[in-house]
Amino acid sequence: SQPMNDPDGDQGIYIGPVDDNNKANGNGRLEYYDGKTFIGCFSNGSMVSGVCYSQGGKRSLYTMVGGVWTTELDRNMIPNFPLGINQKESEGENFEEESFYGGSSESGSYGAR
């Protein structure tokens, strides 16, 4: 785990795989210091796509596509980035890479906004 900022400068701890330069890379999570949690895909130390959940995971707050927060919550992304994925090792859960959003859906690309 390592400190990380989101595109808005909000801070948290990144948990997940890193590249050769020790930057966030792959499917992981950003646990914000204010209690929110982002589950998603990271590349070269940056957030790419995923879902941000409220403190305690009671509801999904925001979605991200292409490194940018969407203007409205994209509910179609939520099943691809479930909150229980990639929990801290101490919680004893494994994360399944196959369950993450891969870049498109049956209805088309999420990138067209």
N, C-alpha and C positions, 0 to 999 in steps of 0.2 A: 504494500500500500504506500501511496505517496500523495502529498498535497497537490491540488490541481484547481485551476479556475475554469469556469464555464465561459462562453463567449461574452457574457454580460459582466464578467469579473467577479461573480459570486464564487465563493471558495468552499472546498470540501476535500475529502480524502478519496482518491481513486483506488479501487480494488479490482484487479484483473490482470490479464497478460500485458507484457511490455515488449517493445522491440529491442534491437541490439543497442540502441541509445538510451534504454531505460525509460522510454516514453510510452504512454498508454497506447495500446494497439490491439484491437480485437474486441471481443464481447466482454463488457465489464460493467462496473457501476461507479457512480460518483455519489458519495454520501456527504451531502452538504452539511456544514456546521449548524445551520438553522433547523435541521431535522428532515428536510426533503431528501429524496433519493432519485437519481437518474439511472435508468437501466438502458443500456444501448451499445452501439458500436462506436469504437474509437479508432483513430488512425493518426499516427505520427504525433501523438500527444494532444490531439483535439477530438472533441465530441463530433460525431457525424450524424447519427440518427438514433432515436429512441424515445422513451417516455419518462417524464418526471412525475413522481408521486408525492402527495402531501406527507407531512410527518405522521408516522404510524401507518402509512399506506392506505388510508381510508378512501382516497380518491385519486384519480389521475388528474394532473393539473395542466401539463403542457406536453406537446410532442415536438420533435426536431427532425427535420429532413435536410440533408445536404449541409449540415453544420449551422442551420438557421432555425430558430423557433418558428413553428407554424403560427399563422394568425388565429386559427381556431384549433381546438383539440381534435386530432384525427383519431377517432375511436377505432378505426380499422387497424391501427398499429398496436393497440394495447395487448391483444393476445400474443403478439410476436415478441413483446418485451415485458413479460410478467414480473411482478415485484419479487417473487420468491427465488428468482434465478440469481446464481452467483452470490449467495449469502456469504458472510464472513466464514472463514475456515472453522472458527470456533463453534459455529452453529451447526456444523456437520452436514451441510447440504452441498451437493455438486451442481454445477450449472451445465446445462445441455446446449451446446453450440447450435444444434439443429433448430432450436426453437426461436432463434433470433431472426429478425427481419433481414432479408437478403438483398433488398434493393428494388423489388417489384412485387406486385400482388396479382392475383388473378384478374382483377379489374384494370390493371395497368400500373404505370410507374407512379410512385409517390412524389417524384421530383417535379412534376408539372403543376405549378401553382401560380 
